[in-house]
């Protein structure tokens, strides 16, 4: 049995969901940001500037940057005080309306998230390791669709790009969240084109991409490709671009792994995860670049 997104009709489209421009604290104007990603081989981009008063609460209209071969999703990075550790929240909202209302004094991030999801947005819990987001914080956002498991900007600037711990602790608590990789590019360091999503949709249209994201019809990557994941009884079969190792990890401490040279088809056992658990696939190439599936619930 093929699992989503591999069982879905359509093709995979490469996109970055977390990006900044001169509309907030990025170095490049929106037009130059879109040009960079298009030249880098991306199919779509979400410009998600910081939704702070100091920048005028920007939800940037990027529709003029669309073409037949490249499109955009409209969004912003939402903020409100305070997390458990006293920081401002960072929540990625992709698919916002242009008239999404600014934060008002006393409004919680939970309220902002409810408004965003009510307007049709995909919500991501951004760079949790970077600012010490706790599991309790993450669980307080029931509207979230996914955790940012890899943030390239945080990885290259302070080695805090990981989000797997928060993701897996939230999964262990029974929440069904997906996982996405992104750049968080500001173009002030080599922080672009290091992590992305591959979204399965029938056409390169913003509405179809957004619905696929909310369904979880995508995988994340730093380079490797995942061609297929299928479950057959107590085994999972993975087809991928040439890999150095392929692993399956899931509930508790359960994991299995296959190492080799130019692995393209791997079969791994699932018995250790139980009938009610979950698992996820990681594909790692010879350059130590990874691709991650979303969690699969058995």
C-alpha positions as CSV (number, residue, x, y, z in Angstrom):
1,X,0.0,0.0,0.0
2,X,1.5,3.3,-1.1
3,X,1.2,6.1,1.5
4,X,0.4,9.8,0.8
5,X,1.8,11.7,-0.9
6,X,3.1,8.9,-3.1
7,X,-0.3,7.5,-3.7
8,X,-1.7,10.9,-4.9
9,X,-2.1,11.9,-8.5
10,X,0.1,14.7,-9.8
11,X,3.8,15.4,-9.6
12,X,6.2,16.9,-7.0
13,X,6.8,20.6,-6.9
14,X,9.8,22.1,-5.1
15,X,9.2,25.1,-2.8
16,X,10.5,27.2,0.1
17,X,8.0,28.0,2.8
18,X,10.0,30.4,5.0
19,X,11.6,33.5,3.4
20,X,12.3,37.1,4.3
21,X,12.8,40.3,2.2
22,X,13.2,44.0,2.6
23,X,9.6,44.1,3.7
24,X,11.0,43.1,7.1
25,X,14.6,42.1,8.0
26,X,15.8,40.5,4.7
27,X,18.5,41.9,2.5
28,X,16.8,41.6,-0.9
29,X,13.5,43.0,-2.2
30,X,10.7,40.6,-3.0
31,X,11.4,40.6,-6.7
32,X,15.1,39.6,-6.2
33,X,14.1,36.9,-3.7
34,X,11.7,35.3,-6.2
35,X,14.3,35.6,-9.0
36,X,16.9,33.8,-6.8
37,X,14.5,30.8,-6.1
38,X,13.3,30.6,-9.7
39,X,16.9,30.5,-11.0
40,X,17.8,27.9,-8.3
41,X,15.2,25.5,-9.8
42,X,12.3,26.0,-7.4
43,X,8.7,25.9,-8.5
44,X,7.2,28.0,-5.8
45,X,8.0,30.4,-2.9
46,X,6.3,31.7,0.2
47,X,7.5,35.1,1.2
48,X,6.9,35.2,5.0
49,X,8.2,38.5,6.4
50,X,7.9,39.2,10.1
51,X,4.4,40.3,11.1
52,X,5.6,43.0,13.5
53,X,4.5,46.6,13.9
54,X,8.0,47.9,13.2
55,X,7.7,46.6,9.7
56,X,4.0,47.6,9.2
57,X,2.6,44.1,9.7
58,X,3.4,43.0,6.1
59,X,1.5,40.4,4.2
60,X,3.2,40.9,0.9
61,X,1.2,40.6,-2.3
62,X,3.5,38.4,-4.5
63,X,0.9,37.6,-7.2
64,X,2.8,39.8,-9.8
65,X,5.8,37.5,-9.4
66,X,4.0,34.5,-10.6
67,X,4.4,33.0,-14.1
68,X,3.5,29.8,-15.9
69,X,6.6,28.0,-14.5
70,X,6.8,29.6,-11.0
71,X,4.2,30.6,-8.5
72,X,4.0,32.1,-5.0
73,X,2.0,31.5,-1.8
74,X,1.1,34.5,0.3
75,X,2.1,34.5,4.0
76,X,3.9,35.9,7.0
77,X,5.7,34.9,10.1
78,X,3.4,35.7,13.0
79,X,4.5,36.9,16.4
80,X,3.0,37.5,19.8
81,X,4.3,37.4,23.4
82,X,5.2,35.1,25.2
83,X,6.4,31.5,25.1
84,X,7.2,29.6,28.3
85,X,10.7,30.9,28.2
86,X,9.6,34.5,27.8
87,X,10.3,34.9,24.0
88,X,8.1,36.2,21.3
89,X,6.3,33.4,19.3
90,X,7.4,32.6,15.8
91,X,4.6,30.9,13.8
92,X,4.8,30.4,10.0
93,X,1.4,31.2,8.3
94,X,1.2,30.4,4.6
95,X,-1.9,31.1,2.7
96,X,-3.0,34.2,4.5
97,X,-5.4,36.7,3.1
98,X,-3.8,40.1,2.2
99,X,-6.1,41.8,4.8
100,X,-5.1,39.5,7.7
101,X,-5.6,41.9,10.7
102,X,-2.5,43.0,12.7
103,X,-1.8,41.9,16.2
104,X,-3.6,44.0,18.9
105,X,-2.4,44.5,22.4
106,X,-3.1,41.5,24.6
107,X,-4.0,39.1,21.8
108,X,-2.4,35.7,22.2
109,X,-0.6,33.7,19.6
110,X,-3.4,31.1,19.9
111,X,-5.9,33.7,18.9
112,X,-3.8,34.8,15.9
113,X,-3.4,31.2,14.9
114,X,-7.2,30.6,15.1
115,X,-7.7,33.6,12.9
116,X,-5.1,32.5,10.4
117,X,-6.4,28.9,10.1
118,X,-10.0,30.3,9.9
119,X,-8.8,32.3,6.8
120,X,-7.4,29.1,5.2
121,X,-3.7,29.2,6.2
122,X,-1.2,26.4,6.7
123,X,0.5,26.8,10.1
124,X,4.1,25.8,10.9
125,X,5.9,25.9,14.3
126,X,9.1,27.6,13.2
127,X,12.7,26.9,14.3
128,X,11.8,25.5,17.7
129,X,15.4,24.7,18.7
130,X,16.6,28.2,17.8
131,X,14.6,29.9,20.6
132,X,14.1,27.0,23.0
133,X,10.5,26.3,22.2
134,X,9.1,23.7,24.7
135,X,6.9,20.8,24.0
136,X,4.2,22.4,26.1
137,X,4.5,25.5,23.9
138,X,4.0,23.4,20.8
139,X,1.1,21.6,22.2
140,X,-0.6,24.9,23.0
141,X,-1.1,25.5,19.2
142,X,-3.7,22.9,18.3
143,X,-4.2,24.5,14.9
144,X,-0.6,23.9,13.8
145,X,-0.2,21.6,10.8
146,X,3.5,21.0,11.1
147,X,6.8,21.5,12.9
148,X,9.8,23.0,11.1
149,X,12.2,20.1,11.5
150,X,15.0,21.8,9.6
151,X,15.8,25.6,9.3
152,X,18.7,26.2,7.1
153,X,19.4,29.8,8.3
154,X,19.6,28.6,12.0
155,X,21.7,25.7,11.0
156,X,24.4,27.7,9.2
157,X,24.4,30.7,11.6
158,X,24.2,29.0,15.0
159,X,23.9,25.3,14.6
160,X,20.3,25.3,15.9
161,X,18.4,24.3,12.8
162,X,16.8,21.1,14.2
163,X,13.2,20.5,15.1
164,X,13.0,16.8,15.4
165,X,13.0,16.6,19.2
166,X,10.0,18.9,19.5
167,X,8.2,17.1,16.7
168,X,8.7,13.6,18.2
169,X,7.7,14.8,21.7
170,X,4.5,16.2,20.3
171,X,3.9,13.0,18.4
172,X,4.5,11.0,21.6
173,X,1.8,13.1,23.3
174,X,-0.7,11.9,20.7
175,X,-0.8,15.0,18.4
176,X,-0.7,14.2,14.6
177,X,1.6,16.9,13.2
178,X,3.7,16.8,10.0
179,X,7.2,18.2,9.4
180,X,8.7,20.6,6.9
181,X,12.1,21.9,6.0
182,X,12.8,25.5,5.0
183,X,15.5,28.1,4.5
184,X,14.3,31.0,6.6
185,X,16.5,32.9,4.1
186,X,17.5,36.5,4.9
187,X,20.3,36.6,2.3
188,X,22.8,38.1,4.8
189,X,24.7,34.7,5.0
190,X,24.7,31.5,2.9
191,X,21.2,30.7,4.2
192,X,19.3,30.0,1.0
193,X,18.6,26.8,-1.0
194,X,19.5,24.5,1.9
195,X,16.1,22.9,2.9
196,X,12.8,22.7,1.0
197,X,9.6,20.8,0.6
198,X,8.5,18.6,-2.3
199,X,4.7,19.0,-2.6
200,X,2.6,16.6,-4.6
201,X,-0.2,18.3,-6.6
202,X,-1.7,17.9,-10.0
203,X,-0.9,21.5,-11.1
204,X,1.4,24.3,-10.1
205,X,-1.4,26.4,-8.7
206,X,-1.3,28.2,-5.3
207,X,-4.7,26.8,-4.1
208,X,-3.7,23.2,-5.0
209,X,-0.3,23.5,-3.3
210,X,-1.8,25.0,-0.2
211,X,-4.4,22.2,0.1
212,X,-1.7,19.6,-0.4
213,X,0.4,21.2,2.4
214,X,-2.5,21.1,4.8
215,X,-3.1,17.4,3.9
216,X,0.5,16.6,4.4
217,X,1.1,15.6,0.8
218,X,4.8,16.4,0.7
219,X,8.2,15.4,2.0
220,X,11.2,17.5,3.0
221,X,14.7,17.5,1.7
222,X,18.2,18.9,1.7
223,X,19.0,17.1,-1.6
224,X,17.9,13.4,-1.7
225,X,14.7,12.5,-3.4
226,X,12.1,10.0,-2.1
227,X,10.4,8.4,-5.0
228,X,8.0,6.1,-3.1
229,X,7.1,4.7,0.3
230,X,4.9,1.7,0.5
231,X,3.8,-0.5,3.4
232,X,3.4,-4.3,2.9
233,X,2.4,-6.2,6.0
234,X,5.1,-5.5,8.7
235,X,7.6,-4.0,6.2
236,X,8.1,-0.6,4.6
237,X,9.6,-0.3,1.2
238,X,11.4,2.9,0.2
239,X,12.5,3.9,-3.3
240,X,14.9,6.9,-3.4
241,X,17.8,8.6,-5.1
242,X,21.2,7.0,-4.4
243,X,21.6,7.0,-0.6
244,X,24.3,6.0,1.9
245,X,21.7,5.0,4.5
246,X,17.9,4.8,4.9
247,X,16.3,4.6,8.3
248,X,12.8,4.2,9.8
249,X,12.2,5.6,13.2
250,X,9.0,5.8,15.2
251,X,7.3,5.5,18.5
252,X,9.5,5.2,21.6
253,X,13.0,4.1,20.8
254,X,12.1,1.9,17.8
255,X,14.3,2.2,14.7
256,X,15.8,0.2,11.9
257,X,18.4,1.2,9.3
258,X,20.1,0.0,6.1
259,X,23.6,1.2,5.2
260,X,25.3,0.7,1.8
261,X,26.5,2.4,-1.3
262,X,24.1,4.0,-3.8
263,X,21.0,2.5,-2.1
264,X,17.9,3.0,-4.2
265,X,15.5,0.4,-2.9
266,X,15.4,-0.6,0.8
267,X,13.0,-2.7,2.8
268,X,12.8,-2.3,6.5
269,X,10.8,-4.1,9.3
270,X,8.0,-2.3,11.2
271,X,7.4,-4.8,14.0
272,X,9.1,-2.7,16.6
273,X,6.5,0.2,16.3
274,X,3.4,-1.7,17.3
275,X,0.0,-1.5,15.5
276,X,-1.0,1.9,17.0
277,X,2.3,3.7,16.6
278,X,3.8,5.9,13.9
279,X,7.0,5.9,11.9
280,X,8.9,8.2,9.6
281,X,11.6,7.7,6.9
282,X,14.9,9.4,6.6
283,X,17.1,9.1,3.5
284,X,20.7,10.3,3.8
285,X,23.1,10.6,0.8
286,X,26.9,10.3,0.7
287,X,27.2,14.1,1.4
288,X,25.2,13.6,4.6
289,X,22.2,15.5,3.2
290,X,18.9,14.2,4.3
291,X,15.3,13.8,3.1
292,X,12.4,13.3,5.6
293,X,9.0,11.8,5.2
294,X,6.1,13.0,7.2
295,X,5.0,10.7,10.1
296,X,3.0,7.7,9.0
297,X,0.4,6.6,11.5
298,X,-0.3,2.9,11.4
